[in-house]
Amino acid sequence: MTVGALVPAAGLGVRLGPGAPKALRELAGEPLLVHAVRGLRASPSVGPVVVAATDVPLVQELLTPYDVVVVAGGAERQDSVRLALAALDPAASLVLVHDAARCLTPVSVVEAVVACLRGGAEAVVPVLPVADTVKEVSGDRVVRTLDRSALRTVQTPQGFQRSVLERAHASGLASRTDDAGLVEALGGTVTAVAGSEEAFKVTHPLDLLLAEALLAARS
């Protein structure tokens, strides 16, 4: 069962502050996107990789050593995933969707998602338990405190049977924050596997400092 990977990398990443698009921000002298693709390539399970980007020639040049296909991304993340999926080798029956911003995701997480898919799961997400107390707030008023024991934060790569992901993106459903949300909305079953604290998303300037420290610790 061939495993393909899609990396939507056309977003601006405005929460990271002024500068290049988030996927092209540098971490230890290399763009986040390069770190993310290198991590996918370190997995023995991952075959063809498609990246959806804004500046296609630049990204093709950056990723030359990693044997990827680069296509133009869309206005929204969901559009970029759909365009990348259309360009993925038809032989890939299992598909991973991975955020470039989760650039230090361990190979063990990738392999856990793939193993679950190969076991027959329709869709798979890596998750972590919620450590903080979570409250629902309306304006400046706390409405209620949620039971965090049932809550999880979701990471990538998310994995899908290709037919399931294609059906989700052909459904015409309104945009969701992740692809698993589309599958859920169609009544599909999403399975959770253990994620990793190292698979955090680089969203704010402080996250870049954390990523720098993690890279230094790894080396």
MDAnalysis code that builds the backbone (N, CA, C; Angstrom):
import MDAnalysis as mda
import numpy as np

u = mda.Universe.empty(657, n_residues=219, atom_resindex=np.repeat(np.arange(219), 3), trajectory=True)
u.add_TopologyAttr("name", ["N", "CA", "C"] * 219)
u.add_TopologyAttr("resid", np.arange(1, 220))
u.add_TopologyAttr("resname", ["MET", "THR", "VAL", "GLY", "ALA", "LEU", "VAL", "PRO", "ALA", "ALA", "GLY", "LEU", "GLY", "VAL", "ARG", "LEU", "GLY", "PRO", "GLY", "ALA", "PRO", "LYS", "ALA", "LEU", "ARG", "GLU", "LEU", "ALA", "GLY", "GLU", "PRO", "LEU", "LEU", "VAL", "HIS", "ALA", "VAL", "ARG", "GLY", "LEU", "ARG", "ALA", "SER", "PRO", "SER", "VAL", "GLY", "PRO", "VAL", "VAL", "VAL", "ALA", "ALA", "THR", "ASP", "VAL", "PRO", "LEU", "VAL", "GLN", "GLU", "LEU", "LEU", "THR", "PRO", "TYR", "ASP", "VAL", "VAL", "VAL", "VAL", "ALA", "GLY", "GLY", "ALA", "GLU", "ARG", "GLN", "ASP", "SER", "VAL", "ARG", "LEU", "ALA", "LEU", "ALA", "ALA", "LEU", "ASP", "PRO", "ALA", "ALA", "SER", "LEU", "VAL", "LEU", "VAL", "HIS", "ASP", "ALA", "ALA", "ARG", "CYS", "LEU", "THR", "PRO", "VAL", "SER", "VAL", "VAL", "GLU", "ALA", "VAL", "VAL", "ALA", "CYS", "LEU", "ARG", "GLY", "GLY", "ALA", "GLU", "ALA", "VAL", "VAL", "PRO", "VAL", "LEU", "PRO", "VAL", "ALA", "ASP", "THR", "VAL", "LYS", "GLU", "VAL", "SER", "GLY", "ASP", "ARG", "VAL", "VAL", "ARG", "THR", "LEU", "ASP", "ARG", "SER", "ALA", "LEU", "ARG", "THR", "VAL", "GLN", "THR", "PRO", "GLN", "GLY", "PHE", "GLN", "ARG", "SER", "VAL", "LEU", "GLU", "ARG", "ALA", "HIS", "ALA", "SER", "GLY", "LEU", "ALA", "SER", "ARG", "THR", "ASP", "ASP", "ALA", "GLY", "LEU", "VAL", "GLU", "ALA", "LEU", "GLY", "GLY", "THR", "VAL", "THR", "ALA", "VAL", "ALA", "GLY", "SER", "GLU", "GLU", "ALA", "PHE", "LYS", "VAL", "THR", "HIS", "PRO", "LEU", "ASP", "LEU", "LEU", "LEU", "ALA", "GLU", "ALA", "LEU", "LEU", "ALA", "ALA", "ARG", "SER"])
u.atoms.positions = np.array([
    [0.850, -1.188, 0.000],
    [0.000, 0.000, 0.000],
    [0.888, 1.241, 0.000],
    [0.966, 1.916, -1.133],
    [1.831, 3.081, -1.262],
    [1.281, 4.247, -0.460],
    [2.173, 4.908, 0.272],
    [1.807, 6.056, 1.098],
    [2.318, 7.332, 0.442],
    [1.400, 8.245, 0.139],
    [1.779, 9.555, -0.371],
    [1.594, 10.597, 0.708],
    [2.257, 11.733, 0.555],
    [2.142, 12.810, 1.541],
    [1.884, 14.134, 0.838],
    [0.981, 14.918, 1.422],
    [0.659, 16.249, 0.921],
    [1.076, 17.275, 1.964],
    [1.712, 18.354, 1.514],
    [2.128, 19.414, 2.429],
    [1.569, 20.740, 1.917],
    [0.449, 21.219, 2.485],
    [-0.068, 22.530, 2.100],
    [0.805, 23.616, 2.715],
    [1.444, 24.426, 1.873],
    [2.434, 25.395, 2.370],
    [2.271, 26.744, 1.689],
    [1.019, 27.135, 1.431],
    [0.772, 28.396, 0.726],
    [0.280, 29.498, 1.654],
    [0.170, 29.212, 2.955],
    [-0.350, 30.205, 3.889],
    [0.664, 31.287, 4.223],
    [0.158, 32.421, 4.698],
    [1.022, 33.552, 5.026],
    [1.597, 33.456, 6.432],
    [0.842, 32.894, 7.365],
    [1.337, 32.790, 8.732],
    [1.465, 34.141, 9.410],
    [0.402, 34.942, 9.367],
    [0.473, 36.313, 9.889],
    [0.743, 36.355, 11.392],
    [0.356, 35.310, 12.133],
    [0.575, 35.318, 13.585],
    [2.041, 35.191, 13.941],
    [2.874, 34.816, 12.958],
    [4.309, 34.707, 13.202],
    [4.997, 36.059, 13.069],
    [4.231, 37.082, 12.671],
    [4.798, 38.411, 12.527],
    [5.227, 38.691, 11.098],
    [5.683, 39.928, 10.825],
    [6.059, 40.311, 9.460],
    [7.247, 39.504, 8.955],
    [7.247, 39.298, 7.643],
    [8.336, 38.548, 7.030],
    [7.829, 37.636, 5.936],
    [8.625, 36.658, 5.580],
    [8.277, 35.713, 4.524],
    [7.080, 34.866, 4.956],
    [6.389, 34.230, 3.990],
    [5.332, 33.276, 4.349],
    [5.861, 32.240, 5.344],
    [4.986, 31.769, 6.226],
    [5.441, 30.935, 7.340],
    [6.283, 29.740, 6.904],
    [5.867, 29.046, 5.873],
    [6.598, 27.844, 5.458],
    [8.031, 28.149, 5.043],
    [8.286, 29.413, 4.704],
    [9.625, 29.803, 4.252],
    [10.434, 30.517, 5.325],
    [9.838, 30.700, 6.511],
    [10.615, 31.276, 7.618],
    [11.728, 30.315, 7.996],
    [12.865, 30.865, 8.370],
    [14.022, 30.009, 8.619],
    [14.117, 29.555, 10.067],
    [14.511, 28.318, 10.195],
    [14.810, 27.699, 11.480],
    [16.192, 27.076, 11.344],
    [17.142, 27.576, 12.111],
    [18.525, 27.096, 12.023],
    [19.055, 27.190, 10.593],
    [18.687, 28.273, 9.898],
    [19.234, 28.536, 8.572],
    [18.507, 27.876, 7.421],
    [17.420, 27.145, 7.701],
    [16.657, 26.492, 6.642],
    [15.170, 26.750, 6.842],
    [14.392, 26.865, 5.759],
    [12.952, 27.103, 5.903],
    [12.257, 25.975, 6.653],
    [11.187, 26.330, 7.367],
    [10.382, 25.331, 8.062],
    [9.957, 24.217, 7.112],
    [9.607, 24.588, 5.887],
    [9.155, 23.613, 4.894],
    [10.218, 22.558, 4.619],
    [11.463, 22.971, 4.526],
    [12.549, 22.018, 4.277],
    [12.663, 21.036, 5.439],
    [12.591, 21.541, 6.664],
    [12.644, 20.653, 7.829],
    [11.485, 19.651, 7.792],
    [10.279, 20.143, 7.452],
    [9.096, 19.274, 7.445],
    [9.210, 18.177, 6.396],
    [9.639, 18.537, 5.191],
    [9.771, 17.549, 4.113],
    [10.899, 16.567, 4.420],
    [11.980, 17.058, 4.988],
    [13.068, 16.160, 5.374],
    [12.568, 15.129, 6.388],
    [11.722, 15.576, 7.310],
    [11.162, 14.654, 8.289],
    [10.301, 13.580, 7.650],
    [9.492, 13.962, 6.651],
    [8.686, 12.973, 5.935],
    [9.581, 11.993, 5.187],
    [10.617, 12.506, 4.574],
    [11.522, 11.656, 3.807],
    [12.307, 10.692, 4.711],
    [12.421, 11.041, 5.996],
    [13.113, 10.147, 6.934],
    [12.269, 8.935, 7.283],
    [10.980, 8.989, 6.976],
    [10.094, 7.852, 7.250],
    [10.243, 6.807, 6.150],
    [10.500, 5.558, 6.502],
    [10.626, 4.512, 5.476],
    [9.319, 4.206, 4.767],
    [8.203, 4.673, 5.307],
    [6.895, 4.360, 4.719],
    [6.455, 5.341, 3.640],
    [7.003, 6.551, 3.663],
    [6.487, 7.619, 2.799],
    [7.087, 7.535, 1.403],
    [6.203, 7.523, 0.387],
    [6.629, 7.511, -1.006],
    [6.522, 8.894, -1.624],
    [5.637, 9.083, -2.603],
    [5.553, 10.375, -3.290],
    [5.076, 11.491, -2.357],
    [5.660, 12.671, -2.551],
    [5.311, 13.848, -1.753],
    [4.929, 14.982, -2.693],
    [3.813, 15.652, -2.388],
    [3.376, 16.819, -3.168],
    [3.257, 18.001, -2.222],
    [3.862, 19.115, -2.608],
    [3.810, 20.347, -1.828],
    [2.999, 21.375, -2.602],
    [2.070, 22.030, -1.922],
    [1.306, 23.128, -2.532],
    [1.867, 24.433, -1.996],
    [2.355, 25.287, -2.890],
    [3.059, 26.501, -2.469],
    [2.602, 27.700, -3.284],
    [2.985, 28.869, -2.837],
    [2.676, 30.100, -3.576],
    [3.725, 30.355, -4.638],
    [4.996, 30.315, -4.254],
    [6.101, 30.542, -5.190],
    [6.640, 29.184, -5.625],
    [6.055, 28.632, -6.686],
    [6.393, 27.266, -7.104],
    [7.858, 27.124, -7.507],
    [8.418, 28.005, -8.346],
    [9.833, 27.834, -8.728],
    [10.787, 27.873, -7.538],
    [10.545, 28.788, -6.609],
    [11.417, 28.887, -5.443],
    [11.355, 27.615, -4.607],
    [10.157, 27.118, -4.358],
    [10.007, 25.925, -3.528],
    [10.573, 24.705, -4.239],
    [10.406, 24.624, -5.550],
    [11.008, 23.514, -6.293],
    [12.522, 23.501, -6.107],
    [13.117, 24.686, -6.159],
    [14.570, 24.782, -5.992],
    [14.982, 24.369, -4.574],
    [14.230, 24.845, -3.567],
    [14.558, 24.524, -2.179],
    [14.478, 23.030, -1.908],
    [13.523, 22.365, -2.566],
    [13.247, 20.957, -2.264],
    [13.834, 19.994, -3.296],
    [14.716, 20.473, -4.133],
    [15.326, 19.623, -5.157],
    [15.922, 18.332, -4.591],
    [16.601, 18.374, -3.440],
    [17.211, 17.128, -2.936],
    [16.201, 16.089, -2.451],
    [14.918, 16.468, -2.330],
    [13.960, 15.592, -1.658],
    [12.939, 14.956, -2.593],
    [13.088, 15.139, -3.890],
    [12.261, 14.452, -4.876],
    [10.771, 14.634, -4.605],
    [10.303, 15.878, -4.701],
    [8.896, 16.178, -4.474],
    [8.292, 16.827, -5.706],
    [6.974, 16.775, -5.800],
    [6.219, 17.516, -6.815],
    [5.697, 18.784, -6.147],
    [5.847, 19.922, -6.806],
    [5.365, 21.187, -6.255],
    [4.290, 21.748, -7.175],
    [3.134, 22.093, -6.600],
    [2.026, 22.663, -7.362],
    [1.628, 23.988, -6.728],
    [0.909, 24.792, -7.472],
    [0.415, 26.055, -6.939],
    [-0.685, 25.784, -5.914],
    [-0.608, 26.462, -4.775],
    [-1.613, 26.304, -3.740],
    [-2.829, 27.164, -3.999],
    [-3.833, 27.026, -3.141],
    [-5.062, 27.783, -3.285],
    [-5.187, 28.880, -2.251],
    [-6.334, 29.551, -2.276],
    [-6.566, 30.671, -1.368],
    [-6.682, 30.210, 0.080],
    [-7.243, 29.029, 0.299],
    [-7.407, 28.479, 1.639],
    [-6.653, 27.156, 1.751],
    [-6.370, 26.756, 2.982],
    [-5.652, 25.500, 3.206],
    [-6.373, 24.336, 2.537],
    [-7.687, 24.301, 2.660],
    [-8.475, 23.214, 2.069],
    [-8.288, 23.166, 0.559],
    [-8.183, 24.330, -0.078],
    [-7.940, 24.389, -1.524],
    [-6.566, 23.805, -1.859],
    [-5.579, 24.144, -1.044],
    [-4.226, 23.643, -1.293],
    [-4.151, 22.126, -1.168],
    [-4.830, 21.576, -0.169],
    [-4.847, 20.119, -0.014],
    [-5.508, 19.478, -1.221],
    [-6.624, 20.036, -1.655],
    [-7.339, 19.470, -2.807],
    [-6.469, 19.497, -4.063],
    [-5.758, 20.586, -4.292],
    [-4.902, 20.707, -5.475],
    [-3.716, 19.742, -5.395],
    [-3.155, 19.603, -4.212],
    [-2.037, 18.666, -4.047],
    [-2.509, 17.226, -4.221],
    [-3.686, 16.921, -3.709],
    [-4.230, 15.566, -3.844],
    [-4.445, 15.209, -5.304],
    [-4.905, 16.165, -6.096],
    [-5.131, 15.921, -7.523],
    [-3.829, 15.615, -8.257],
    [-2.710, 16.127, -7.720],
    [-1.414, 15.925, -8.372],
    [-0.655, 14.713, -7.835],
    [-1.199, 14.044, -6.828],
    [-0.505, 12.917, -6.213],
    [-0.558, 11.683, -7.106],
    [0.532, 10.955, -7.155],
    [0.624, 9.708, -7.916],
    [-0.585, 8.818, -7.606],
    [-1.308, 8.353, -8.630],
    [-2.488, 7.511, -8.410],
    [-2.182, 6.222, -7.659],
    [-0.923, 5.789, -7.653],
    [-0.566, 4.554, -6.958],
    [-0.667, 4.692, -5.442],
    [-0.704, 5.921, -4.936],
    [-0.757, 6.136, -3.486],
    [-2.187, 5.944, -2.992],
    [-2.431, 4.844, -2.307],
    [-3.774, 4.564, -1.798],
    [-3.975, 5.074, -0.373],
    [-2.873, 5.393, 0.302],
    [-2.909, 5.986, 1.635],
    [-2.278, 7.368, 1.546],
    [-2.886, 8.345, 2.219],
    [-2.426, 9.728, 2.065],
    [-2.238, 10.380, 3.430],
    [-1.096, 11.004, 3.610],
    [-0.823, 11.820, 4.784],
    [-0.953, 13.293, 4.404],
    [-1.517, 14.083, 5.304],
    [-1.569, 15.533, 5.119],
    [-0.815, 16.145, 6.290],
    [0.247, 16.885, 5.978],
    [1.169, 17.345, 7.015],
    [1.396, 18.845, 6.922],
    [1.321, 19.525, 8.056],
    [1.568, 20.965, 8.100],
    [3.065, 21.237, 8.089],
    [3.490, 22.150, 7.219],
    [4.898, 22.552, 7.211],
    [5.302, 23.154, 8.546],
    [4.343, 23.768, 9.239],
    [4.641, 24.410, 10.523],
    [4.938, 23.400, 11.625],
    [4.566, 22.135, 11.439],
    [4.922, 21.088, 12.407],
    [6.203, 20.424, 11.904],
    [7.223, 21.241, 11.841],
    [8.427, 20.890, 11.087],
    [9.343, 19.903, 11.798],
    [9.125, 19.667, 13.090],
    [10.001, 18.762, 13.834],
    [9.273, 17.514, 14.312],
    [8.199, 17.169, 13.633],
    [7.435, 15.970, 13.995],
    [8.322, 14.728, 13.907],
    [8.400, 13.940, 14.968],
    [9.247, 12.741, 14.934],
    [8.734, 11.703, 13.926],
    [9.660, 10.949, 13.373],
    [9.311, 9.886, 12.435],
    [8.384, 8.868, 13.094],
    [8.527, 8.672, 14.395],
    [7.692, 7.696, 15.091],
    [6.213, 8.041, 14.989],
    [5.880, 9.337, 14.953],
    [4.486, 9.744, 14.811],
    [3.992, 9.426, 13.402],
    [4.807, 9.718, 12.408],
    [4.452, 9.395, 11.017],
    [4.177, 7.906, 10.886],
    [5.063, 7.092, 11.438],
    [4.926, 5.644, 11.322],
    [3.702, 5.123, 12.069],
    [3.359, 5.750, 13.191],
    [2.174, 5.322, 13.941],
    [0.900, 5.584, 13.150],
    [0.848, 6.731, 12.474],
    [-0.316, 7.054, 11.644],
    [-0.431, 6.066, 10.483],
    [0.683, 5.791, 9.825],
    [0.681, 4.867, 8.688],
    [0.265, 3.465, 9.135],
    [0.786, 3.015, 10.258],
    [0.442, 1.679, 10.746],
    [-1.053, 1.551, 11.013],
    [-1.661, 2.594, 11.541],
    [-3.094, 2.572, 11.816],
    [-3.891, 2.523, 10.511],
    [-3.454, 3.277, 9.517],
    [-4.109, 3.237, 8.206],
    [-3.997, 1.847, 7.588],
    [-2.814, 1.263, 7.668],
    [-2.613, -0.066, 7.095],
    [-3.439, -1.115, 7.832],
    [-3.815, -0.790, 9.059],
    [-4.674, -1.675, 9.815],
    [-6.144, -1.539, 9.458],
    [-6.461, -0.599, 8.561],
    [-7.826, -0.469, 8.072],
    [-8.565, 0.783, 8.484],
    [-7.951, 1.675, 9.262],
    [-8.639, 2.900, 9.686],
    [-8.944, 3.791, 8.488],
    [-10.108, 4.455, 8.523],
    [-10.482, 5.388, 7.455],
    [-9.652, 6.667, 7.508],
    [-9.508, 7.188, 8.705],
    [-8.785, 8.432, 8.919],
    [-8.120, 8.354, 10.285],
    [-6.940, 8.974, 10.412],
    [-6.152, 8.875, 11.637],
    [-5.584, 10.253, 11.982],
    [-5.653, 10.616, 13.265],
    [-5.032, 11.858, 13.721],
    [-4.167, 11.577, 14.945],
    [-2.957, 12.164, 15.011],
    [-2.163, 12.080, 16.237],
    [-2.665, 13.128, 17.233],
    [-2.759, 12.756, 18.488],
    [-3.333, 13.657, 19.490],
    [-2.497, 13.673, 20.763],
    [-2.699, 14.744, 21.558],
    [-2.119, 14.857, 22.888],
    [-3.216, 15.235, 23.872],
    [-3.134, 14.764, 25.115],
    [-4.101, 15.204, 26.124],
    [-3.967, 16.701, 26.380],
    [-5.063, 17.343, 26.764],
    [-5.041, 18.769, 27.092],
    [-4.560, 18.924, 28.530],
    [-3.507, 19.707, 28.734],
    [-2.934, 19.876, 30.068],
    [-3.585, 21.027, 30.837],
    [-3.981, 22.078, 30.122],
    [-4.544, 23.254, 30.783],
    [-6.030, 23.071, 31.068],
    [-6.522, 23.816, 32.053],
    [-7.958, 23.927, 32.242],
    [-8.526, 24.741, 31.086],
    [-9.638, 24.287, 30.505],
    [-10.225, 24.938, 29.340],
    [-11.616, 25.461, 29.694],
    [-11.846, 26.727, 29.401],
    [-13.140, 27.339, 29.697],
    [-13.761, 27.901, 28.426],
    [-15.070, 27.763, 28.315],
    [-15.812, 28.405, 27.240],
    [-16.142, 29.823, 27.689],
    [-15.826, 30.815, 26.832],
    [-15.981, 32.217, 27.202],
    [-16.829, 32.932, 26.172],
    [-17.742, 33.764, 26.633],
    [-18.544, 34.618, 25.760],
    [-18.258, 36.067, 26.136],
    [-17.604, 36.795, 25.216],
    [-17.163, 38.135, 25.565],
    [-16.111, 38.048, 26.653],
    [-16.389, 38.661, 27.829],
    [-15.470, 38.545, 28.950],
    [-16.041, 37.673, 30.069],
    [-17.085, 36.913, 29.753],
    [-17.750, 36.103, 30.770],
    [-17.483, 34.617, 30.536],
    [-17.053, 33.951, 31.566],
    [-16.859, 32.508, 31.489],
    [-18.222, 31.820, 31.533],
    [-18.483, 31.003, 30.507],
    [-19.758, 30.299, 30.415],
    [-19.711, 28.989, 31.185],
    [-18.628, 28.248, 30.980],
    [-18.501, 26.971, 31.675],
    [-17.077, 26.460, 31.540],
    [-16.750, 25.518, 32.418],
    [-15.459, 24.840, 32.356],
    [-15.664, 23.487, 31.708],
    [-14.860, 23.205, 30.682],
    [-15.008, 21.949, 29.949],
    [-14.246, 20.823, 30.655],
    [-14.726, 19.628, 30.459],
    [-14.069, 18.447, 31.024],
    [-12.870, 18.098, 30.143],
    [-11.686, 18.457, 30.600],
    [-10.501, 18.261, 29.760],
    [-10.114, 16.793, 29.597],
    [-10.652, 15.908, 30.437],
    [-10.286, 14.491, 30.336],
    [-10.698, 13.899, 28.997],
    [-11.707, 14.493, 28.357],
    [-12.173, 13.991, 27.065],
    [-11.638, 14.820, 25.897],
    [-10.821, 15.822, 26.187],
    [-10.333, 16.720, 25.143],
    [-8.910, 16.349, 24.720],
    [-8.636, 16.547, 23.443],
    [-7.314, 16.303, 22.894],
    [-6.949, 17.409, 21.908],
    [-5.677, 17.772, 21.857],
    [-5.197, 18.636, 20.790],
    [-4.730, 17.737, 19.642],
    [-4.951, 18.195, 18.432],
    [-4.705, 17.371, 17.253],
    [-3.492, 17.886, 16.489],
    [-2.667, 16.973, 16.010],
    [-1.446, 17.307, 15.291],
    [-1.508, 16.765, 13.861],
    [-0.398, 16.857, 13.166],
    [-0.241, 16.226, 11.862],
    [1.086, 15.466, 11.885],
    [1.271, 14.510, 10.946],
    [0.415, 14.242, 9.788],
    [-0.882, 13.533, 10.160],
    [-1.948, 13.966, 9.505],
    [-3.200, 13.226, 9.563],
    [-3.200, 12.266, 8.379],
    [-3.759, 11.078, 8.594],
    [-3.716, 10.062, 7.551],
    [-5.099, 9.652, 7.097],
    [-5.210, 9.263, 5.823],
    [-6.505, 8.921, 5.240],
    [-6.368, 7.819, 4.209],
    [-7.379, 6.963, 4.129],
    [-7.544, 6.176, 2.918],
    [-7.810, 7.173, 1.795],
    [-7.149, 7.023, 0.678],
    [-7.264, 8.036, -0.368],
    [-8.708, 8.265, -0.797],
    [-9.461, 7.210, -0.923],
    [-10.848, 7.344, -1.362],
    [-11.665, 8.179, -0.372],
    [-11.360, 8.040, 0.911],
    [-12.062, 8.805, 1.944],
    [-11.724, 10.291, 1.825],
    [-10.432, 10.600, 1.654],
    [-10.015, 12.000, 1.539],
    [-10.560, 12.634, 0.260],
    [-10.550, 11.880, -0.835],
    [-11.097, 12.408, -2.094],
    [-12.591, 12.696, -1.958],
    [-13.299, 11.802, -1.312],
    [-14.735, 12.014, -1.122],
    [-14.997, 13.242, -0.243],
    [-14.176, 13.423, 0.771],
    [-14.343, 14.568, 1.666],
    [-14.131, 15.886, 0.925],
    [-13.123, 15.925, 0.057],
    [-12.829, 17.166, -0.654],
    [-13.765, 17.398, -1.834],
    [-14.445, 16.364, -2.277],
    [-15.420, 16.530, -3.367],
    [-16.818, 16.844, -2.832],
    [-16.954, 16.873, -1.510],
    [-18.281, 16.990, -0.902],
    [-18.876, 18.393, -0.992],
    [-18.024, 19.394, -1.162],
    [-18.525, 20.764, -1.193],
    [-18.827, 21.337, 0.172],
    [-18.400, 20.650, 1.233],
    [-18.624, 21.142, 2.588],
    [-17.835, 22.423, 2.830],
    [-18.349, 23.248, 3.716],
    [-17.648, 24.474, 4.087],
    [-16.291, 24.122, 4.699],
    [-15.377, 25.066, 4.631],
    [-14.011, 24.849, 5.091],
    [-13.965, 24.444, 6.561],
    [-13.084, 23.509, 6.884],
    [-12.813, 23.091, 8.257],
    [-11.352, 23.414, 8.575],
    [-11.014, 23.384, 9.856],
    [-9.641, 23.702, 10.230],
    [-8.672, 22.558, 9.957],
    [-9.195, 21.356, 9.753],
    [-8.330, 20.248, 9.340],
    [-9.130, 19.286, 8.467],
    [-8.422, 18.390, 7.815],
    [-9.078, 17.473, 6.876],
    [-9.901, 16.425, 7.595],
    [-9.484, 16.052, 8.796],
    [-10.270, 15.095, 9.569],
    [-11.654, 15.661, 9.871],
    [-11.757, 16.981, 10.002],
    [-13.048, 17.606, 10.243],
    [-14.014, 17.385, 9.100],
    [-13.509, 17.357, 7.877],
    [-14.356, 17.058, 6.718],
    [-14.881, 15.629, 6.791],
    [-13.981, 14.710, 7.144],
    [-14.381, 13.305, 7.247],
    [-15.432, 13.134, 8.343],
    [-15.220, 13.792, 9.475],
    [-16.192, 13.731, 10.568],
    [-17.557, 14.240, 10.114],
    [-17.563, 15.355, 9.381],
    [-18.819, 15.967, 8.936],
    [-19.593, 15.053, 7.995],
    [-18.888, 14.163, 7.309],
    [-19.540, 13.217, 6.404],
    [-19.918, 11.914, 7.108],
    [-19.678, 11.854, 8.403],
    [-20.038, 10.657, 9.147],
    [-18.969, 9.598, 9.188],
    [-17.766, 9.930, 8.722],
    [-16.676, 8.962, 8.740],
    [-16.105, 8.782, 10.134],
    [-15.311, 7.737, 10.294],
    [-14.693, 7.427, 11.584],
    [-13.245, 7.882, 11.583],
    [-12.888, 8.680, 12.565],
    [-11.514, 9.164, 12.717],
    [-10.911, 8.519, 13.956],
    [-9.770, 7.874, 13.786],
    [-9.095, 7.171, 14.872],
    [-7.934, 8.001, 15.396],
    [-7.748, 8.016, 16.706],
    [-6.662, 8.773, 17.325],
    [-5.496, 7.859, 17.692],
    [-4.280, 8.349, 17.441],
    [-3.067, 7.676, 17.907],
    [-2.259, 8.699, 18.712],
    [-1.281, 8.219, 19.443],
    [-0.485, 9.113, 20.286],
    [0.362, 10.054, 19.442],
    [0.292, 11.332, 19.770],
    [1.141, 12.325, 19.125],
    [2.428, 12.521, 19.915],
    [3.067, 13.675, 19.710],
    [4.329, 13.960, 20.391],
    [4.412, 15.451, 20.693],
    [4.965, 15.791, 21.859],
    [5.162, 17.201, 22.181],
    [6.103, 17.872, 21.182],
    [6.956, 17.093, 20.529],
    [7.892, 17.656, 19.555],
    [7.204, 18.028, 18.243],
    [5.955, 17.593, 18.070],
    [5.215, 17.894, 16.838],
    [4.393, 19.164, 16.987],
    [4.838, 20.094, 17.841],
    [4.100, 21.338, 18.039],
    [4.125, 22.191, 16.763],
    [3.150, 23.066, 16.662],
    [2.999, 23.912, 15.481],
    [3.698, 25.246, 15.700],
    [4.569, 25.625, 14.792],
    [5.216, 26.935, 14.863],
    [4.215, 27.978, 14.391],
    [3.676, 28.737, 15.348],
    [2.635, 29.717, 15.049],
    [3.039, 31.123, 15.460],
    [3.704, 31.242, 16.600],
    [4.098, 32.534, 17.153],
    [5.623, 32.619, 17.245],
    [6.176, 33.833, 17.379],
    [7.638, 33.968, 17.472],
    [8.267, 33.105, 18.563],
    [7.572, 32.942, 19.702],
    [8.115, 32.114, 20.772],
    [8.290, 30.664, 20.334],
    [7.417, 30.205, 19.418],
    [7.522, 28.821, 18.936],
    [8.818, 28.598, 18.167],
    [9.275, 29.631, 17.464],
    [10.548, 29.512, 16.747],
    [11.706, 29.325, 17.727],
    [11.655, 30.038, 18.844],
    [12.701, 29.878, 19.854],
    [12.683, 28.464, 20.429],
    [11.489, 27.948, 20.664],
    [11.357, 26.577, 21.175],
    [11.893, 25.574, 20.163],
    [11.588, 25.800, 18.881],
    [12.072, 24.896, 17.836],
    [13.597, 24.933, 17.738],
    [14.169, 26.124, 17.875],
    [15.635, 26.245, 17.865],
    [16.238, 25.441, 19.010],
    [15.622, 25.545, 20.203],
    [16.141, 24.819, 21.358],
    [16.013, 23.303, 21.162],
    [14.911, 22.868, 20.562],
    [14.721, 21.439, 20.334],
    [15.737, 20.908, 19.324],
    [15.994, 21.660, 18.269],
    [17.007, 21.245, 17.308],
    [18.379, 21.148, 17.955],
    [18.686, 22.122, 18.799],
    [19.983, 22.100, 19.488],
    [20.084, 20.882, 20.397],
    [18.979, 20.553, 21.076],
    [19.007, 19.389, 21.964],
    [19.156, 18.096, 21.166],
    [18.547, 18.039, 20.003],
    [18.660, 16.827, 19.165],
    [20.078, 16.614, 18.677],
    [20.778, 17.714, 18.422],
    [22.136, 17.597, 17.883],
    [23.174, 17.399, 18.979],
])
